Amino acid sequence: MSSQLTEINISRFAGLKIIPALMFCAFLLVFLWSLNGAGISLRELITGIPNMGVIASEMVPPATDRVWPMFKSLVTTVQMALVGTVIGVVLSIPFAIFAARNTTPSIVVYSAARGLISLFRTVPDIAWALFFVASVGLGPFAGTLALVVDTIGFCGRFFAESLEETDPGPNQALQTLGAKPLDRIICCQIPMALPGMINASLFALEKAVRSSVILGLVGAGGIGVELAVSMEMFRYDQAMTIILMIFVLVVSVEQLSAFARKSILDSGK
């Protein structure tokens, strides 16, 4: 009897070890296949190193002949990110209410809201920028619309999760007292979810600042347009100036966002 139990235990552990080994082998095969598809080439990398050195030497010193137009484009980038984030956050609230299990009016509305949020989130922001550039034309308006949609996809999901994680006790107490569903959402559930929603909004602002730089490369306004023109004109010294401006902007926004999050967390204790 004991020998049979030992054999069963050995076979069970052997099965547990085989499954991870098979998974690792499958991952390794997929990775090797992906290396071929990604076009990884050490030869091309080595032959490209001298070109990298030439471009880097032409970036120094950074050009200062167009600092003011670059700065105005940088301001436009900040404006796009701020407006796109604020409008997106505001529109994310009703989406989140419909997409949270404890606040949605019906399963049909829940599924539709979740589906739209997933669509907004999964389609890259640069694809939305191309869509809006074709729809409303070149300029920062197209980029702002793309950031609004991208923010809804980002914040809508996290807002809904924050609402679902709220304590059901106060909501049930208000329901017992006869409060309407909308009143319970506004007066009870949203205030409890507010710290998480603010945290997600600040992360969305950081994301929007970085995205707005990339959106300019497809004509959606901002400093990205200046960067694309500088690279196309082989003005690598101007490109270096723009890169430094973008670096300072992104770091500043991240530091301000981190300070705001810390202040909110400390005030909630």
N, C-alpha and C positions, 0 to 999 in steps of 0.2 A: 504493500500500500504506500509506504513512504517513498519507495523508488518511483512509483507512478507519479506521485505528487512532484517529486524532484524533476522528472522528465517534463511534466506540464509546465513548471515554472521556468525551466531552461528554454523550452520552445517559445514561451511567452516573451521572455527577455530577448531571445534571438529575433523574434518578429519585430519587436520594438526597435532593435538596432538596424534591421534591414531597411525599414521604411525611411529613416533619416538618410541612410546611405544612398538609397535610390533617389530621394529628393535632391541630395547634393549632386549626384551624377547628372540628373536631369537639368539642374541649374547650370552646371558646368558646361554641358552641351549647348544649352541656349546661349550662355555667355560667349562661347567660342563662335557660335553662329552669328551672334550680334557683332562681334569684333570684325568679322568679314563684311557684314553689311554696313558698319560704320566707317569703313574705308581707312582703318588705322594703318599708317605706314611710317615706320621709323626712318626709311630712306627719305621720304618727302619732308619729314620733320627736320632731319639733319640738313638737307639742302635748303630748307627755309630759314634756318637760324641766321645766316648772313643777311637775308632780307629783313628779318626782325631787327637786327642790329642797325641797318641803314635807316629804317623807319624810326627807331627809337632815337637815333642821333639827330634826325630831322625834327623831332619833337622838342628838342632842347636848344635854346631856351623857349619857353612858351611865348606865343605872340601876344602883343598887347594893342595891336592896331584896331581891333574890333571889339574891345572889351565892353563898351556901352551897348551895342546891339546884342551882344551875347548875354549881357546882364538882363536886358529887357526880355529876351527869350526865356531866360531862367525864371524871371518873375512870372511870365505867362505859364510856365510849367507848374509853378507853385499854385497859381490861381486855378489851373485846370484840376490839379490834384485835390485842392481844398473844396472846390465847388462840386466836383464829381463825387467826392467822398460824402459830403454833407447831404446832397440830394439822394445818393444811394443809400445812406444810413436811414434817412427818413422813410424812403420807400421800402426798405427792408423790414420795417416794423410790421406793417400789415401782412407782408409775405410770411413773416415768422409766426404771427398769430394764427394764420391759416395752416401753417406747416407744422405746428406743435400739437401733439396728441391731446394735451390737456386744455387746449384753447380753440381748436378747430371746430367749426359748426357741424361738419359731416366728413365722412371718409372720402367722399368724392372731392370735396374742396381740399382736403389734406393731400390726396394723391396728386391733384392738379398743381397745388402750390409746391410740393416737393419736386415734381417734375420740372417746373419752370426754374426753380432754384438750381437744380442739377444742370439744366441746359445752360443757364447763365454762368455757372461755375466751370463747367467742363470745356466750353468753347474758349480758346485763348483770347486774351484781351486784344492782341494784335489783329486777330480775325474780326473782332467786333469793330476795331478801328478801320479796317479795310471796308467793312460793310457800310459804316457811317460816312466814310470819305466818299464812297460811291453814291451815297444817298443825299448827303447835304453839302458835299464839296470839301475841298481842302481847308485846313485851318483848325484852330483850337476847339471849335464847337464839336467837330466830329470826335476829337480825342476826349472831350468832356463826356459826351454821350457814351463812349466806350467805357470810360471809367465808372459811370453810373451803373451800367449793366454789370460790369465786373464786380463792383462793390455789393450790389444786390445779391449776386451769387455767393460772395464770400460771407457777408454779414447775415444774410437770410438764414443760412445754415446754422451759424453759431448763435444767433438770436433765438432760433427755435429750440436749440438744445438747452440754452439758458432757461427758457420758459419751462421746458419739460423737467428741468432739475429743481424747480422751486418746491418748497415745502407745501404739500397739499392741505395741511391743517387749516391755515387761515382762510384759504379759498373755500373749504368745506364749511367753515363757520359762517362765512358771509352768505353762502348758499342756503344754509339753514335759516338765516335771518331774512331770506327772501330777496337778496341782491341779484340783479340781472347779470347775465354772463359778461356783457361789455363792461359793466361797472366793476365786476370782480377782476377782470383783466387789467383795467386802467388803475384801479386803486390798490390792488393786492399783488397780482402776479408780475406785472411789469416792474414795480418798485423793487421786488425781491430779486428779479433778474437783472436789474440795472447795472450793478458792478461788472458782471460778465459782458453785458452789452457794450458798456463803455470801453472795456478792455479790447473787445473785438473791433470796435470802431477805431481805436488808436492804431491797432495793427493794420486796419484797412487803409488808414491815411499813409502809413509808411509804405505799404504796398503800392498805393496809388502814385506816390512820388516817384518810386522806381519805375513803375509802368509808364508813366507819362513821358519819361525820357525815351523809352523804346518806341512809343506810339508816334513820336515826331519823325522817326525814320521812314514811316509810310505816309508822311504828309499830314499828320493829325495835330500839327502845331507844337510849340514849345521848343526847348533847347535841342531836342533830337533833330529838328530840321537843320539847325546850324551845324550839328555834328555830321550829319549826312553830307551836307554841301562841302564842308571842310575836307572830308575824306575823299569825296569825288574829285575835288580840285587839287588833291595832293598837298593841301596845306596842313601838314601834320603838326606844325607848331600851333596853329589855331585849334586843331583838334585836342592838343594837350591842354590848352587853356580851358576848353569846354569840359574836358574830363576832370580837371581839378575843380571847376565850379560845381560839377555834378557831385563829386566826392564830398565837398564841403556841405552842399545842400542835403544830401542823404544822411550824412553823419549828424548834422544839426537836427534834422527831423527825428532821427532815431533817439537822440539824447533828450529832446523835448518830450517825445512820446514816453520814454522810459521814466522821466521825471513825473509826468502826469499820472502814469500808472502807479508809481510808488506812492504819490500823494493820495490817490484814490483808495489804495489798499490800506494805507495808514489811517485815513479818516474813517474807514469802515471798521477798524478794530475797536 
